[in-house]
């Protein structure tokens, strides 16, 4: 067997294996009350990286702020136009899919297993990419997370913002 033949067959076998792993989806049933996937776990990984410095330093308030923001993200996604929801869900599906991760981040390591420094590097690579699609993905995730975080009135104090009063007593 020639070396080229061996290398090409190894490459083809690896590609077939990766495609098979990607296409395999075990049978399971979702609870009936959840109509759409909410990507809570994926956003819980991205929140500390995207909101670095904005989240409280103490553990319990930090967890409460993250949970409140995750609820706000779900509400924000619900009011997006259908085309934007579709694009966002495609991006989130790719981020949860190993083959999609390989295309977007050049690594098949799931986001859950990456360190905050690796996630920050990934997002910075998207931010400064010469591909407009990656820049759009970064900006879309960033705007969704920031808008959802600062939509909660308890986070307004970090901006030194107070709700305007219409009628002062």
Beta strands, then each sheet from edge to edge (+ up, - down):
end
